[in-house]
Amino acid sequence: MIEKKKTNKSCSGDYAFTYLSDRYMDRREVREVIKTKTLEDCLSACLDAVYYACRSVSYNRTDGDCLLSQHNQLSKPLLIKINNNPNYRIDYYENSCTNSWFFSFLIGLIK
């Protein structure tokens, strides 16, 4: 589990992300790919996503690719893949926070 960090999101639990080693979201469900220098930068990008609710991150420690997705284990359970390549290090992080701005925005559109 990854501890909370400063963000504009509210977290319901004691941690911001849950972690699954050697797992990743299938590329078909990746909304955005960005290059980051650190895991923390990648997780921050998810927490601070503005135009969609980032629900999970697959972080490639090999090349710094940060794969952001609006889906998670609940919405797309069959698309969480296992990494079997020992030369490729990628891990899955599921967002435990909600973006209050994003959901407020959506509610405003519905009204």
N, C-alpha and C positions, 0 to 999 in steps of 0.2 A: 504494500500500500504506500502511496505517495502522500506526504503531508500536504495540508492546505498551504497555499501561497497567496500573496496579495493579488487580488483580482477584483473585477467588478461583478463577479458572480457570487451567488450565495450557495454554500455547501450544506447539505443536510446532515452529513456525518462528520467524523473526525479526520477524514482524509478526502483528497480531491480526486484521486485516481486509484483504481485497482489494477494490478499488474499480472500479466500472464507471460511467462518466459517462452521464447521461441514460438510465438503465435503471431498472426497478423490477419488483418481484414483483407479479403480478396480485393484485388485492384479494381474490379468492376464497381465496387461500392465506395471507392475513394473519391472524395469531393475535391480535394486540393492537395497538391504536393509542393512542399517548400523545403529548401535547404536550410538546415540549422547547424549551429556549431555545437550545441549541447542538448541533452535530453530536456533540461529545464526550459530552454527556448522553445522546443517543440511543444511541450505541455502548455506553456504560456500561450502559444499561438492557438491552441484548441480552446483554452479557457476564455480567450479574448476574441474569438471568432464573432464577427458582426452580422454577416448576411445569412447565416444558417446556424443551427444548433449543432455544434461539434460534440458528438457523443462518444467518439473513440479516436485513438491515435495508434498508428503502427510506426514505431521509430526504428529506423535502420541504423544501427551503430556502426556498420561497415562504411557507409558513405554519407551519413548525416541526413538522408532523406526523411522527411516528416510527412507521413500520409494521414491526412485528416478525413474523417468520415462522419456523416450525419447518422450513421447506423451503429449498432452495438450488438452484443450477444443476444439480447432480447428481440431485437427487430430482424436480425439476419443471422441466426445461430449457425446455419450450415455454411456460412461464408467466412467463419473464423478458421483459418488454415494453420496447420502445424508446419514449422520450418524444419526440414530434415537435412539441410545443407550446412555442414560444420564450418564452411568458409564464409557464411552469410549470417550475420547476427541481427535479428529483428525481433522486437518484442511488442506486445499489445498492451495498451493502457486504456481502460474504460473510464470515462468521465463520470464522476459521482456528483457533480455540481449541476446547477441549472443556470442558464444565462437569463437573469431576470429582465434585462433590457429586451432581449430577443422575444421572450414570451409576452412581455408587455406590448411590444410592437405587434405581434400576431393577434393578441386580444383586441388591440385597437383597430386592426383591419377587419376583424369579424363584426365588430359593433356597427 
